[in-house]
């Protein structure tokens, strides 16, 4: 079983076999979630931005790129005032 030691700065080096198993690479963000039994889950946030496709539903009519550009320009102009 892999073991890591906490440094004086609160840092640990995740053992290579754990990094490999969890697909943790340089820059991977991790989340620590408390559990009701007092332990914690360690969850690497390795999902792709493409996993968000379809996350926000739009029930309105289709919008053209020109309409999107106009709405963005209008919003930007409002923030400049």
Buried (B, 14 or more C-beta within 10 A) or exposed (E): EEEEEEEEEEEEEBEEEBBEEBEBEEEEEEEEEEEEEEEEEEEBEEEEEEEEEEEEEEEEEEEEEEEEEEEEEEEEEEEEE
